[in-house]
Amino acid sequence: MYQILFRLPEFLPFVGGAPIYGYGLMMVLGFFLAMELAKYLARRSKLDPEIFANAALIGLLAGVAGARLSHVLENLSDYTRHDLSFTRTSLTPSTSAAAGSRTMEASCWRSPP
């Protein structure tokens, strides 16, 4: 698989010329397919599919935030230097998956009636 699949057209404001990476595109595609599968299985089990959609989005946001926090804590010395920008580093995929899955479990959990 190519690292950069294509670049966005230059005429688009703010994002013109930005590369679209294969790994990121596959992650987004996998996320949306998993969310649609969860909604389908929820409808088949006569559950509210919106609960699963909300849990997936909350898990995605918590995963990104947890990965960023983990990365900052692991590389704290790099962030305390004055010559580096805060936005130039990447996220840790394994930490993102762990934080996202734990948040999704917590948001789907219900106490018995």
C-alpha positions in Angstrom: 0.0 0.0 0.0 1.3 3.5 -0.8 2.0 5.8 2.1 0.3 8.8 0.3 -2.7 7.8 -1.8 -3.4 11.2 -3.3 -3.4 14.9 -2.5 -6.5 17.1 -2.2 -6.9 19.7 -5.0 -5.1 23.0 -4.5 -8.3 25.1 -5.0 -9.9 23.8 -1.7 -9.5 26.5 1.1 -7.5 25.5 4.2 -6.8 22.0 3.0 -5.7 22.4 -0.6 -2.7 20.1 -1.4 -3.0 18.1 1.8 -2.0 14.5 1.5 -4.4 11.6 2.2 -2.5 8.8 3.8 -3.4 5.2 3.3 -3.2 4.2 6.9 -5.5 7.1 8.1 -8.0 6.4 5.3 -8.2 2.7 6.3 -8.6 3.6 10.0 -11.5 5.9 9.2 -13.1 3.4 6.8 -12.8 0.7 9.5 -14.3 2.9 12.1 -17.4 3.7 10.0 -17.9 0.1 8.9 -17.6 -1.1 12.5 -20.1 1.6 13.6 -22.6 0.6 10.9 -22.2 -3.1 11.8 -22.9 -2.3 15.5 -26.0 -0.3 14.5 -27.2 -3.2 12.3 -26.7 -5.8 15.0 -28.5 -3.5 17.5 -31.5 -3.2 15.2 -31.5 -6.9 14.7 -31.5 -7.4 18.5 -34.2 -4.8 18.9 -31.9 -2.3 20.7 -31.6 1.4 20.1 -28.8 1.8 17.4 -28.2 5.4 18.4 -26.8 4.3 21.7 -24.1 2.4 19.8 -23.4 5.3 17.4 -23.0 7.7 20.3 -20.8 5.2 22.2 -18.6 4.9 19.0 -18.2 8.6 18.7 -17.4 9.1 22.4 -14.9 6.3 22.1 -13.3 7.9 19.1 -12.9 11.3 20.8 -11.7 9.7 24.1 -9.2 7.6 22.1 -7.7 10.5 20.4 -7.5 12.6 23.6 -6.0 9.6 25.5 -3.4 9.0 22.8 -2.4 12.6 22.8 -2.2 12.7 26.6 -0.1 9.5 26.6 2.2 10.8 24.0 2.8 14.0 25.8 3.5 12.2 29.1 5.9 9.8 27.5 7.8 12.6 25.8 7.4 15.3 28.3 11.0 16.5 27.9 10.3 17.2 24.2 7.3 19.4 25.1 9.2 21.4 27.7 11.8 22.6 25.2 11.1 26.0 23.7 12.2 25.1 20.1 9.5 22.5 19.4 5.8 23.1 18.5 3.1 21.2 20.4 1.4 20.1 17.1 4.4 18.6 15.3 4.2 15.1 16.9 2.0 12.1 16.2 -0.4 10.0 18.3 0.2 6.5 19.6 -2.2 4.2 17.9 -2.2 1.5 20.6 -2.9 4.0 23.3 -5.7 5.5 21.2 -7.3 2.1 20.8 -7.1 1.3 24.5 -8.6 4.6 25.7 -11.3 4.5 23.1 -12.3 0.9 23.8 -12.4 1.6 27.6 -14.6 4.6 27.1 -17.0 2.7 24.8 -17.3 0.0 27.4 -18.2 2.6 30.0 -20.7 4.4 27.9 -22.5 1.2 26.9 -22.7 -0.2 30.4 -26.0 0.0 32.1 -27.2 -0.8 35.5 -30.0 -3.5 35.7 -33.5 -2.1 36.0 
